[in-house]
Structure formats: C-alpha cells, structure tokens
Amino acid sequence: MEIAPSSSRFKLYDQLELLEFPDKYVVKPVDSPHEGFSVDRRDGNIKPLDDNTSSGDATRVSTVFGVGGTIRLLAGTYLLVITSREEAGTFLGFPIFRVTAMKFLPCNGNLRFATAQEKKDETYFRTLLQALETTPGLYFSYETDLTVNLQRRCKLAVGWTSKPMWKQADPRYVWNWHLLEELIECKLDGFITPLLQGNILSLSSLKNSTSVISLISRRCTRRLGTRMWRRGANLEGDTANFVESEQIVEINGFKFSLLQVRGSIPLLWEQIVDLSYKPQLKINKHEDTPKVVQRHFHDLSQRYGEIMVVNLTDQLGAEGELSKAYATEMARLPNVRYVAFDFHHICGTTNFDNLGVLYEQIGDEFEKQGYFLVDAEGNILEEQKGVIRSNCIDCLDRTNVTQNYMAQKSLNLQLQRIGVLDSAECVSMFEDDYTKFRTIWAQQGDEISLQYAGTYALKGDLVRYGKQTVSGAIKDGISAMSRYYLNNFQDGVRQDALDLISGRYTVGTNSPSQLQPIGGSQPSFLPVASALLIGGVTVTSFTIHQAGRNTQQYLASALWAGVTAGVVAMIKANGRHLCSRPRLCHLI
C-alpha cells in the first residue's frame, strides 16, 4: 500500500470564508486569502479571484467548511456550501467529518424577468433544494477519499493520493457528483468536496488490545431514491438501495477488510403506494429483463469477483412470486450462486441464532471468498476473492441482521489468524466488546434505513441484543407507522429532490411548464375525505349506541354507516391519486 508523504498528499481547504456582496458571493480559504473564487449572484458565473474581486465592503461574512457544488434551475444557479460539521472519528488515521448543516445560496437575480409559470415552477424546485439541505448521513474528509474500499485503494497506482480529491473518488458513491461539474470545469480542485452518503462508525480497544474496528457504508447514486418510489433495477442494471458495507479492523499493525453489498432485487418491479399498509407488489414483464440481470451481475463480478446471492424474502405470497421470478433469472447465470433463505419463516422475530442454518449452507464458500489483509509495511497478504450480495424486499431490516452475522463470523476468523483469539474463542465470549460491535452494526442499519425509508430500522434489537425486547417492539411499531405516513404523504417530494440532485432530471427552459404532474400530487379533497371518514365513524358509533330507542335512530345509524362505507370505498378506489407522487421522473 502506498504511504504518501504528507507533502505530496492532496488536501482540501478545510476552513473557508464566505463573503456576501450585493452582486456576488466570494469564497476563499482563511489560510490562503489570495486564492478562491466568486459567483455572480445574477447569472451564477464563476470566476477565480483577482485583485478587484473583493473590492467594497461585504454585507455579510461567515465561515463555511466546504463547497458541495452548483445546480442550475430555471432562474439561475444555486451554490451549495457546508455551513456546519462535526467530527465523526477517523478513517485509516484521517479525520472524518459529518455534515450537520448545509445551504443552497441563490444566484438567481434574473428571477424578476421570469414568467408567472416559471416563478411557480422555480418555487417548487427551491422546495426540493430545501429538502436536500437536510439530507441525512453525508460524510467527507479533507485529507483522504472515502469512496474507495481498502482492497482497491491498496492496489491503485503510485501517486494517486496526490491527485485532486474528486479524481480519487469513485463517482458512483459521490452523492453530489452531478453538482461538481462546473467547479471541475473551473479547475477549483482545492474547494471541491466529494460527499459520501452512508455511515462511518468505529470502536476501539477490542479484547484489551490497541485496535480499531471501523464500519463504513457507501450508498450508490445510480438509482437513488425513496423506499416505494425506487424499487428493483433500471434498464442499465443499477438497483435501488445499493450499499457497499466495509468492516475494517486495524490491530497490531495489520489491516483487515471485509466487503458485503446489498441492493434491491435486480428485476423490473414496483410497489406503488395507494394508502394500503402493504401496497400490491407488481413484476413488470419486459423483454429486456434477462439483460438487466446480466448487466447487474456482470458489473458486480467486475468489481468484486465471485458473487454469492442471499435472498432473504418470504417464499410465499407476493414476496414469494417475486422470489420465484428472481430464482428463474438467476438460473440463467451459472457463475453466480443463488441461495434462498426465508428469514421470517426460519428466524421469526426472536430466533437470531437460527441464521446458523444459513451459515451451514454458505459458510464454506463465504470463508473461501475470504477477506483482505495487509501488514504494516503495505504488503498484501490476502485478498477478498468475492462478495455476498444480500437482499430482502427493502434491503434494510432482515438484510442488516444477516450482514451483521456474517461480519461477526469473519471477525472471529481474522482475530484467530493473528493470535488475538485462539481457535476455541469468538468475539461473542467477550460481552463488552460484543455489545459495542453489535451496536455499531445496529447504528449503521438505522442510518441506511433513514436514508431510504425515512425511519430507523426495524429488527434493531436482533442486532443489538440477539432477541426482540418489549421496548424494541414498541419502537418498531412506531417506525412502521412512520414509514407508512412518509411513504404515502411525503416521499413524492423527497423522490423529486433526489432525482434533481442526482442529475436524473435536468432543469431546462421548456414552455409552458416542466412540472406536468405524473398521476397527481395529493389533491385537496384528501382532507375532506379524511374528515368525512372520521366524522362518519364517530356519528355511526353514536347512533348505533342510541339505535335501540326508536326506529328513527336506527335509520340514522344505517344512513351514516352507508356514508362511511361510501367514503371508504372512494378512498380505496382513488388511493394512488391521494398519495404524494413524484412529478419529475417516471419509475424506471
């Protein structure tokens, strides 16, 4: 592994001054005030600093901690800056920061010349930017790239760490890659801050040794989206909620790395919200489905080597139909092993140890895939030859429990190899260490779930404690209801925001309006229907209680029961149209 001297390692400016003038913004490093650039507030044009750039008095001066890029909307450009951060630990010895606040600065002075419709559309786009400002789980570093796993970075060419940070990064894991284009064109390398969405956690002092275990998750941006509006794969083979998880162990001069990946079932399928608790799952019949699956697994094998698929979905009902379709397509790929494991049937909600049944099926192959190992001098002692691709329906709860189990098995093998554990010992024998280990995996599950579903993960107790607790069951119930609300009434807007930030939707100058609704967006009669439903149930209950007194009360009770049934039928028939739906892009 290359150990670059600090003088040749590229480093971003870590503290910037933002000066606001009536006609421009100026961004410059605190330590190098002659460097920097300006952004015209009227048209968004970017220029390097010169002697005349900072003339006059700024109306406001503030500190920012990074530049996330620019995005052009109808009336002009918006500049993304990181306004607050917190240190999140270290990654391979380098400080890592988590974004705690960021802001899109408007450079849209031409808005006053826009038409009424353009102003209306711009208002919606700005709403999407405001949603993006609160994006969870964004990380960055001034001194090292976070997007490339240890095995790959150890095999990169000498001198790669001296390149600008954006050149070191893997674009598929850079959340703001689409926003960096203009800064790259202007050669502002020292300001360009690649943001990783995912999670970075660590624990130290395993079994009283000087050690660090880091867990880093990297969310792919190629099919970015929310839980119900981005399912399955697109025609290029990119899947929703695709996350690379890497567990790195640094101990006694050695560095171990284990990679696992998760991702939605790589077929063309959807599950459109319609106010029901569990919307109908639909498999889209498409002649290119075999090619989609082939493209997906070809890409995985190119990156990771041998692929073993662990499908954790139910084998009955709607999930079972999707699993059968998945198994049929996987039978066409002889070089990829496919294992179906009905998690709910075998493990239920309490039997975490029953994952041992799965390990009996795949343990030998998992151990042959191995892990990556490098010594203190950078000599590669072992490489990971393949990866397990786990999935359930959401690739959240069951998947996280299973990945934690496999990571624990690998950790035992790693520590036994260098003598920290003897052949009869395992991490679970050391209660304090084991609790810390399970906690960081549970926290990772929560972060990935927040980013995809908007709530904490379910089944977190299985990871933390190996069993379901009463408080955990209550927390899962609250999270499940929160998911229902967000999926039905919030995620349409959130999906539009993600399509905008990822470049899947590009703002143009089409007329009369770019925002032709795709299916509608929460019509105003939903509150009326809800009020009628609640009122109907209330009055019906009251009149039924009074019905025994006279025939008139009985007839009133029947009338209100009919009204309530009619409202329920109307809501059920129009469920899809009553939900919040994306307005920018179609599903595939």
Backbone hydrogen bonds, N-H to C=O, Kabsch-Sander energy under -0.5 kcal/mol:
donor,donor_aa,acceptor,acceptor_aa,energy
4,A,2,E,-0.7
8,S,5,P,-1.5
9,R,5,P,-1.2
10,F,161,T,-2.6
12,L,142,Y,-2.6
13,Y,190,G,-2.3
16,L,64,V,-2.7
17,E,28,K,-3.4
18,L,62,S,-3.5
19,L,17,E,-0.6
19,L,26,V,-3.0
20,E,18,L,-0.5
20,E,60,R,-2.9
21,F,19,L,-0.6
21,F,24,K,-3.0
25,Y,39,V,-2.4
26,V,19,L,-2.6
27,V,37,F,-2.8
28,K,17,E,-1.9
30,V,15,Q,-2.4
35,E,32,S,-2.2
37,F,27,V,-2.2
38,S,47,K,-3.0
39,V,25,Y,-2.6
40,D,45,N,-2.6
41,R,23,D,-2.3
42,R,23,D,-0.5
44,G,40,D,-2.1
47,K,38,S,-2.2
49,L,36,G,-2.0
53,T,50,D,-1.2
54,S,50,D,-0.6
55,S,52,N,-1.3
59,T,20,E,-2.7
60,R,20,E,-1.1
62,S,18,L,-2.3
64,V,16,L,-2.3
65,F,82,I,-3.0
67,V,191,F,-1.1
68,G,66,G,-0.5
68,G,80,L,-2.4
69,G,80,L,-0.9
70,T,179,L,-2.6
71,I,78,Y,-2.0
73,L,71,I,-0.6
73,L,76,G,-3.2
77,T,107,C,-1.5
78,Y,71,I,-2.3
79,L,105,L,-2.5
80,L,69,G,-3.1
80,L,78,Y,-0.5
81,V,79,L,-0.5
81,V,103,K,-2.3
82,I,66,G,-2.6
83,T,81,V,-0.7
83,T,101,A,-1.5
84,S,101,A,-1.9
86,E,98,R,-1.8
88,A,96,I,-2.9
89,G,96,I,-0.7
91,F,94,F,-2.4
94,F,91,F,-1.6
96,I,89,G,-2.7
97,F,140,F,-2.8
98,R,86,E,-3.0
99,V,138,L,-2.7
100,T,84,S,-1.9
101,A,84,S,-1.5
102,M,133,E,-0.5
103,K,81,V,-2.5
105,L,79,L,-3.5
105,L,103,K,-0.7
107,C,77,T,-2.9
109,G,41,R,-1.6
110,N,42,R,-0.9
110,N,75,A,-0.6
111,L,108,N,-2.1
112,R,109,G,-0.8
113,F,110,N,-1.8
114,A,111,L,-1.7
119,K,115,T,-2.4
120,K,116,A,-1.9
121,D,117,Q,-2.7
122,E,118,E,-2.8
123,T,119,K,-1.9
124,Y,120,K,-1.4
125,F,121,D,-2.4
126,R,122,E,-2.5
127,T,123,T,-1.6
128,L,124,Y,-1.7
129,L,125,F,-1.9
130,Q,126,R,-2.2
131,A,127,T,-1.7
132,L,128,L,-2.0
133,E,129,L,-1.6
134,T,131,A,-1.0
135,T,132,L,-1.9
139,Y,196,L,-2.8
140,F,97,F,-2.3
153,R,149,N,-2.5
154,C,150,L,-2.0
155,K,151,Q,-0.5
155,K,152,R,-1.0
156,L,153,R,-0.8
160,W,157,A,-1.7
162,S,159,G,-1.4
163,K,160,W,-1.3
167,K,164,P,-1.1
168,Q,164,P,-1.4
169,A,165,M,-1.4
173,Y,170,D,-2.2
174,V,171,P,-1.6
175,W,173,Y,-0.8
175,W,195,L,-2.9
176,N,195,L,-0.5
177,W,174,V,-1.6
179,L,176,N,-1.1
180,L,176,N,-0.7
180,L,177,W,-1.3
181,E,178,H,-0.6
184,I,180,L,-2.6
185,E,181,E,-2.3
186,C,182,E,-1.7
187,K,184,I,-1.6
188,L,183,L,-2.1
189,D,187,K,-0.6
191,F,188,L,-2.0
192,I,188,L,-0.9
192,I,189,D,-0.6
193,T,67,V,-1.9
193,T,191,F,-0.6
196,L,139,Y,-2.7
198,G,137,G,-2.5
198,G,196,L,-0.5
199,N,217,S,-1.4
201,L,215,L,-2.3
203,L,213,I,-2.0
205,S,211,S,-1.6
208,N,205,S,-1.0
209,S,206,L,-1.5
211,S,209,S,-1.3
212,V,250,E,-2.1
213,I,203,L,-3.0
214,S,212,V,-0.6
214,S,248,I,-3.1
215,L,201,L,-3.1
216,I,246,E,-2.5
217,S,199,N,-2.7
218,R,244,E,-2.6
219,R,197,Q,-2.8
220,C,242,F,-2.8
221,T,172,R,-2.5
224,L,221,T,-1.0
227,R,452,Y,-1.9
230,R,226,T,-1.6
233,A,267,L,-2.5
234,N,238,D,-2.0
237,G,234,N,-1.7
240,A,232,G,-2.4
241,N,223,R,-0.5
242,F,239,T,-0.7
243,V,241,N,-0.6
243,V,262,R,-1.9
244,E,218,R,-2.4
245,S,243,V,-0.6
245,S,260,Q,-3.2
246,E,216,I,-3.0
247,Q,258,L,-2.5
248,I,214,S,-2.9
248,I,246,E,-0.6
249,V,256,F,-1.9
250,E,212,V,-3.0
250,E,248,I,-0.5
251,I,249,V,-0.6
251,I,254,F,-2.1
252,N,210,T,-0.9
254,F,251,I,-2.5
255,K,374,V,-2.4
256,F,249,V,-2.8
257,S,372,F,-2.2
258,L,247,Q,-1.9
260,Q,245,S,-2.4
261,V,388,I,-2.1
262,R,243,V,-1.9
263,G,390,S,-1.1
264,S,240,A,-2.6
267,L,265,I,-2.3
269,W,267,L,-1.0
270,E,282,K,-2.6
271,Q,228,M,-0.6
282,K,270,E,-2.9
284,N,268,L,-2.6
284,N,282,K,-0.6
285,K,283,I,-0.7
289,T,286,H,-1.8
292,V,288,D,-2.4
293,V,289,T,-2.2
294,Q,290,P,-2.3
295,R,291,K,-2.9
296,H,292,V,-2.2
297,F,293,V,-2.3
298,H,294,Q,-2.4
299,D,295,R,-2.1
300,L,296,H,-1.9
301,S,297,F,-2.4
302,Q,298,H,-2.0
303,R,299,D,-1.4
304,Y,300,L,-3.0
305,G,301,S,-1.6
306,E,385,K,-2.2
308,M,387,V,-2.0
309,V,337,R,-3.2
310,V,389,R,-2.6
311,N,309,V,-0.6
311,N,339,V,-2.8
312,L,310,V,-0.7
312,L,391,N,-3.3
320,G,316,L,-1.5
321,E,317,G,-1.8
322,L,318,A,-1.9
323,S,319,E,-2.6
324,K,320,G,-2.3
325,A,321,E,-2.1
326,Y,322,L,-2.2
327,A,323,S,-2.9
328,T,324,K,-2.3
329,E,325,A,-1.8
330,M,326,Y,-2.5
331,A,327,A,-1.6
332,R,329,E,-1.3
333,L,330,M,-1.8
336,V,333,L,-1.6
337,R,307,I,-1.3
339,V,309,V,-2.5
341,F,311,N,-3.1
341,F,339,V,-0.5
343,F,312,L,-0.9
343,F,341,F,-1.5
346,I,342,D,-2.5
347,C,343,F,-3.1
348,G,343,F,-1.0
348,G,344,H,-0.8
350,T,347,C,-0.9
351,N,347,C,-2.3
352,F,350,T,-1.5
352,F,466,G,-0.7
354,N,351,N,-1.5
355,L,352,F,-1.9
356,G,353,D,-2.0
357,V,354,N,-1.8
358,L,354,N,-0.5
359,Y,355,L,-2.2
360,E,356,G,-1.9
361,Q,357,V,-0.8
361,Q,358,L,-0.8
362,I,358,L,-1.8
363,G,359,Y,-2.9
366,F,362,I,-2.8
367,E,363,G,-2.6
368,K,364,D,-1.7
369,Q,365,E,-2.0
370,G,366,F,-1.3
372,F,257,S,-2.9
373,L,382,E,-2.7
374,V,255,K,-2.0
375,D,379,N,-2.2
378,G,375,D,-1.8
381,L,373,L,-2.4
381,L,379,N,-0.7
382,E,373,L,-1.6
385,K,369,Q,-3.2
385,K,383,E,-0.5
386,G,369,Q,-0.5
387,V,306,E,-2.7
389,R,308,M,-3.0
390,S,261,V,-2.4
390,S,388,I,-0.7
391,N,310,V,-1.9
400,N,396,L,-2.1
401,V,397,D,-1.9
402,T,398,R,-2.0
403,Q,399,T,-2.7
404,N,400,N,-2.2
405,Y,401,V,-1.7
406,M,402,T,-2.2
407,A,403,Q,-2.5
408,Q,404,N,-2.0
409,K,405,Y,-1.8
410,S,406,M,-2.2
411,L,407,A,-2.4
412,N,408,Q,-2.0
413,L,409,K,-1.6
414,Q,410,S,-2.4
415,L,411,L,-2.5
416,Q,412,N,-2.1
417,R,413,L,-1.7
418,I,414,Q,-1.2
419,G,416,Q,-0.9
420,V,415,L,-1.6
421,L,415,L,-1.6
425,E,422,D,-1.9
429,M,426,C,-1.9
430,F,427,V,-2.1
431,E,429,M,-0.8
434,Y,430,F,-2.9
435,T,431,E,-2.5
436,K,432,D,-2.0
437,F,433,D,-2.5
438,R,434,Y,-2.5
439,T,435,T,-2.0
440,I,436,K,-1.9
441,W,437,F,-1.3
442,A,438,R,-2.2
443,Q,439,T,-2.6
444,Q,440,I,-2.0
445,G,441,W,-2.2
446,D,442,A,-2.0
447,E,443,Q,-2.2
448,I,444,Q,-2.6
449,S,445,G,-2.0
450,L,446,D,-2.5
451,Q,447,E,-1.9
452,Y,448,I,-1.3
453,A,449,S,-3.1
454,G,449,S,-1.4
455,T,449,S,-0.7
462,L,459,K,-0.7
463,V,459,K,-0.9
464,R,460,G,-2.6
465,Y,461,D,-3.2
466,G,461,D,-1.1
467,K,461,D,-0.9
473,A,469,T,-2.3
474,I,470,V,-2.1
475,K,471,S,-2.4
476,D,472,G,-2.6
477,G,473,A,-2.1
478,I,474,I,-2.3
479,S,475,K,-2.5
480,A,476,D,-2.5
481,M,477,G,-2.0
482,S,478,I,-2.3
483,R,479,S,-2.6
484,Y,480,A,-1.9
485,Y,481,M,-2.2
486,L,482,S,-2.8
487,N,483,R,-3.0
488,N,484,Y,-1.9
489,F,485,Y,-2.7
490,Q,486,L,-2.2
491,D,486,L,-2.5
493,V,490,Q,-0.8
494,R,490,Q,-1.4
495,Q,491,D,-2.5
496,D,492,G,-1.8
497,A,493,V,-2.2
498,L,494,R,-1.9
499,D,495,Q,-2.4
500,L,496,D,-2.0
501,I,497,A,-2.3
502,S,498,L,-1.9
503,G,500,L,-0.7
504,R,499,D,-0.9
505,Y,499,D,-2.1
516,Q,514,Q,-1.0
518,I,582,P,-0.5
519,G,517,P,-1.1
522,Q,579,C,-1.3
526,L,523,P,-1.6
528,V,524,S,-0.6
529,A,525,F,-2.7
530,S,526,L,-2.6
531,A,527,P,-2.5
532,L,528,V,-2.6
533,L,529,A,-2.3
534,I,530,S,-2.6
535,G,531,A,-2.9
536,G,532,L,-2.9
537,V,533,L,-2.4
538,T,534,I,-2.3
539,V,535,G,-2.9
540,T,536,G,-2.6
541,S,537,V,-2.2
542,F,538,T,-2.1
543,T,539,V,-3.0
544,I,540,T,-2.4
545,H,541,S,-1.6
546,Q,542,F,-1.3
547,A,543,T,-1.0
549,R,546,Q,-1.9
550,N,547,A,-0.5
554,Y,550,N,-1.4
555,L,551,T,-2.4
556,A,552,Q,-2.1
557,S,553,Q,-2.2
558,A,554,Y,-2.2
559,L,555,L,-2.4
560,W,556,A,-2.6
561,A,557,S,-2.1
562,G,558,A,-2.1
563,V,559,L,-2.3
564,T,560,W,-2.6
565,A,561,A,-2.4
566,G,562,G,-2.4
567,V,563,V,-2.3
568,V,564,T,-2.4
569,A,565,A,-2.5
570,M,566,G,-2.3
571,I,567,V,-2.7
572,K,568,V,-2.6
573,A,569,A,-2.5
574,N,570,M,-1.8
575,G,572,K,-0.9
577,H,574,N,-0.6
578,L,574,N,-1.2
578,L,575,G,-0.6
579,C,575,G,-0.8
580,S,488,N,-3.0
